């Protein structure tokens, strides 16, 4: 709910008031950090509540695969379902096609009578709700407690994931698990006592993000092929 509300504030500023999207996003990020730190002070050090893993009899007992796929927390399965639902919505429904057309040319969509601002409001709020769900996963599953700035900037990797995936939902899912594997891998490397500075291991996910962006940016055709033409451009109907 808080993620949706923050995204609503972002939508009001960028869609209704036509403010700069990058500056607005950065300022709201800093606001969220400060606000969460102030509200969450009393929760620091307190034991949290962990969402239980779903244990499916017999199937969860299958070696390796059973525990890996059928013994996860509910948010894991929600993420899979959301990815499938978004794919179906964007590429199999009339409303999804309309939303994609707005991303490619909001001026043309407006000329056809499409309510551009309304669609973008709904899309931004949905994205904010999903971001809130991801943040909740950190304190309910990944680390069942709350500490200030516990996301440690991991949310910014989502931006790299979208570029990596060329705006295709299933590629976002695959890329997320690749980055997740790098993140968990560096934790295991520290636990095994590999003689590498822990600071370097902790930076590996971000180094991997930079490397992926550099490699993708070399292929201009791939980058531009699926990128919405109106990405980041403000839309004011009376202009």
C-alpha positions as CSV (number, residue, x, y, z in Angstrom):
1,X,0.0,0.0,0.0
2,X,2.8,2.4,0.9
3,X,4.6,1.6,-2.4
4,X,1.4,2.4,-4.3
5,X,0.9,5.7,-2.4
6,X,4.5,6.8,-3.1
7,X,4.1,5.9,-6.8
8,X,0.8,7.9,-6.8
9,X,2.7,10.9,-5.4
10,X,5.3,10.3,-8.2
11,X,2.5,10.2,-10.8
12,X,0.9,13.4,-9.6
13,X,4.3,15.2,-9.9
14,X,5.5,13.8,-13.2
15,X,2.2,13.3,-15.0
16,X,-0.1,16.1,-13.7
17,X,2.6,18.7,-13.0
18,X,5.1,17.5,-15.7
19,X,8.1,17.6,-13.4
20,X,11.4,16.0,-14.4
21,X,11.1,12.2,-13.8
22,X,14.7,11.5,-12.8
23,X,14.8,14.4,-10.3
24,X,11.4,13.5,-8.9
25,X,12.3,9.9,-8.5
26,X,15.6,10.7,-6.7
27,X,13.9,13.1,-4.4
28,X,11.1,10.6,-3.5
29,X,13.8,8.0,-2.9
30,X,15.5,10.2,-0.4
31,X,12.2,11.1,1.2
32,X,11.4,7.4,1.5
33,X,14.7,6.6,3.2
34,X,14.3,9.4,5.7
35,X,10.7,8.7,6.4
36,X,11.2,4.9,6.8
37,X,14.2,5.6,9.1
38,X,12.1,7.9,11.3
39,X,9.0,5.6,11.5
40,X,11.0,2.4,11.9
41,X,13.3,3.4,14.7
42,X,11.3,1.5,17.3
43,X,11.5,-1.7,15.1
44,X,15.3,-1.8,15.0
45,X,16.6,-4.9,16.8
46,X,13.1,-6.3,17.3
47,X,12.5,-9.9,16.1
48,X,10.3,-9.9,13.0
49,X,7.7,-12.2,11.5
50,X,8.8,-14.6,8.8
51,X,6.5,-15.9,6.1
52,X,6.5,-19.7,6.3
53,X,7.6,-21.7,3.3
54,X,5.0,-23.7,1.5
55,X,5.6,-27.3,2.2
56,X,3.9,-29.6,-0.3
57,X,3.9,-33.2,0.9
58,X,5.9,-35.7,-1.1
59,X,6.7,-33.2,-3.9
60,X,8.8,-31.0,-1.5
61,X,10.8,-34.1,-0.6
62,X,12.2,-34.6,-4.1
63,X,16.0,-34.2,-3.9
64,X,17.3,-30.7,-4.9
65,X,14.3,-29.8,-7.2
66,X,11.6,-30.3,-4.6
67,X,13.1,-28.0,-2.0
68,X,14.3,-25.5,-4.7
69,X,10.9,-25.1,-6.5
70,X,8.2,-26.4,-4.2
71,X,9.4,-25.3,-0.8
72,X,9.6,-21.6,-1.2
73,X,7.8,-18.7,0.4
74,X,4.5,-17.3,-0.9
75,X,6.1,-14.2,-2.4
76,X,8.2,-16.4,-4.7
77,X,5.1,-17.9,-6.3
78,X,3.4,-14.5,-6.4
79,X,6.3,-13.2,-8.4
80,X,6.0,-16.0,-10.9
81,X,2.3,-15.5,-11.2
82,X,2.7,-11.7,-11.6
83,X,5.2,-12.2,-14.4
84,X,2.9,-14.5,-16.3
85,X,-0.1,-12.1,-15.7
86,X,1.8,-9.1,-16.9
87,X,3.0,-11.0,-20.0
88,X,-0.6,-12.0,-20.8
89,X,-1.9,-8.5,-20.1
90,X,0.6,-6.7,-22.3
91,X,0.6,-9.0,-25.3
92,X,-2.8,-10.7,-25.2
93,X,-5.3,-8.0,-24.2
94,X,-6.6,-4.9,-25.9
95,X,-5.9,-2.8,-22.8
96,X,-2.3,-4.0,-22.8
97,X,-1.9,-3.2,-26.5
98,X,-3.2,0.3,-25.7
99,X,-0.7,0.7,-22.9
100,X,2.1,-0.3,-25.1
101,X,1.0,2.1,-27.8
102,X,1.1,4.9,-25.3
103,X,4.7,4.0,-24.5
104,X,5.6,4.1,-28.2
105,X,3.8,7.3,-29.1
106,X,1.7,9.1,-26.5
107,X,0.8,11.9,-29.0
108,X,-0.6,9.4,-31.5
109,X,-2.5,7.6,-28.7
110,X,-4.0,10.9,-27.5
111,X,-5.0,11.8,-31.1
112,X,-7.0,8.5,-31.2
113,X,-8.9,9.5,-28.1
114,X,-7.0,7.4,-25.6
115,X,-6.8,8.7,-22.0
116,X,-3.0,8.8,-21.9
117,X,-2.7,10.3,-18.4
118,X,-5.2,7.8,-16.9
119,X,-3.4,4.8,-18.3
120,X,-0.1,6.1,-17.1
121,X,-1.5,6.7,-13.6
122,X,-2.7,3.2,-13.3
123,X,0.6,1.7,-14.7
124,X,2.7,3.8,-12.3
125,X,0.6,2.8,-9.3
126,X,0.8,-0.8,-10.2
127,X,4.6,-0.6,-10.6
128,X,4.9,1.1,-7.2
129,X,2.8,-1.6,-5.6
130,X,5.1,-4.3,-7.0
131,X,8.1,-2.4,-5.7
132,X,6.5,-2.3,-2.3
133,X,5.9,-6.1,-2.5
134,X,9.6,-6.6,-3.3
135,X,10.6,-4.4,-0.3
136,X,8.3,-6.3,2.0
137,X,10.0,-9.5,0.9
138,X,13.2,-8.2,2.4
139,X,11.8,-7.9,5.9
140,X,9.4,-10.8,5.8
141,X,11.4,-13.5,4.1
142,X,15.0,-12.6,3.2
143,X,15.8,-11.1,6.7
144,X,12.9,-11.4,9.1
145,X,13.5,-8.1,10.8
146,X,13.8,-4.4,10.0
147,X,16.9,-2.2,9.9
148,X,17.3,1.2,8.4
149,X,18.3,1.1,4.7
150,X,18.1,-2.6,4.6
151,X,17.6,-2.6,0.8
152,X,21.2,-1.3,0.5
153,X,20.4,0.1,-2.9
154,X,19.3,-3.2,-4.4
155,X,16.1,-1.5,-5.8
156,X,18.3,0.3,-8.3
157,X,19.2,-3.0,-9.9
158,X,15.5,-3.1,-11.1
159,X,16.3,-0.3,-13.5
160,X,19.2,-2.3,-15.0
161,X,17.0,-5.4,-15.2
162,X,14.5,-3.6,-17.4
163,X,17.2,-2.6,-19.8
164,X,18.7,-6.1,-19.6
165,X,15.4,-7.6,-20.4
166,X,14.6,-5.3,-23.3
167,X,11.2,-4.6,-21.8
168,X,10.2,-8.3,-22.0
169,X,8.6,-9.7,-18.7
170,X,10.1,-13.2,-19.0
171,X,13.6,-11.8,-19.5
172,X,13.1,-9.6,-16.4
173,X,12.3,-12.8,-14.4
174,X,15.4,-14.6,-15.8
175,X,17.6,-11.6,-15.2
176,X,16.4,-11.2,-11.7
177,X,17.4,-14.7,-10.8
178,X,20.8,-14.3,-12.5
179,X,21.5,-11.2,-10.4
180,X,20.0,-13.0,-7.3
181,X,22.4,-15.9,-7.9
182,X,25.3,-13.5,-8.0
183,X,24.1,-11.9,-4.7
184,X,23.7,-15.2,-2.9
185,X,26.9,-16.5,-4.4
186,X,29.0,-13.7,-2.8
187,X,27.4,-14.5,0.6
188,X,28.4,-18.1,0.3
189,X,31.9,-17.1,-0.8
190,X,32.2,-15.1,2.4
191,X,30.9,-18.0,4.5
192,X,33.4,-20.4,2.9
193,X,36.2,-18.1,3.9
194,X,37.5,-17.4,0.4
195,X,40.5,-15.1,0.8
196,X,39.0,-12.1,-1.0
197,X,38.1,-8.9,0.7
198,X,34.4,-9.0,1.8
199,X,33.9,-5.5,0.5
200,X,34.8,-6.7,-3.0
201,X,32.5,-9.7,-2.7
202,X,29.6,-7.4,-1.6
203,X,30.2,-5.2,-4.6
204,X,29.9,-8.1,-7.1
205,X,26.1,-7.7,-7.8
206,X,26.6,-4.1,-8.6
207,X,29.7,-4.8,-10.7
208,X,27.7,-7.4,-12.6
209,X,25.0,-4.8,-13.2
210,X,27.5,-2.4,-14.7
211,X,29.0,-5.1,-16.8
212,X,25.6,-6.1,-18.2
213,X,24.7,-2.5,-19.0
214,X,28.0,-1.9,-20.8
215,X,27.6,-5.1,-22.9
216,X,24.0,-4.3,-23.8
217,X,24.8,-0.7,-24.7
218,X,27.3,-1.9,-27.3
219,X,24.4,-3.3,-29.3
220,X,22.4,-0.2,-30.3
221,X,19.9,-2.2,-32.4
222,X,19.0,-4.5,-29.5
223,X,18.7,-1.6,-27.1
224,X,16.4,0.4,-29.3
225,X,14.3,-2.5,-30.7
226,X,12.0,-2.8,-27.7
227,X,12.6,0.5,-25.9
228,X,9.4,2.6,-25.7
229,X,9.9,5.6,-28.0
230,X,8.2,7.9,-25.4
231,X,10.2,6.7,-22.5
232,X,10.8,9.4,-20.0
233,X,9.1,12.1,-22.1
234,X,6.4,14.2,-20.3
235,X,3.0,14.4,-21.9
236,X,0.9,17.6,-21.6
237,X,-2.4,17.2,-23.6
238,X,-2.8,20.9,-24.5
239,X,0.7,21.2,-26.0
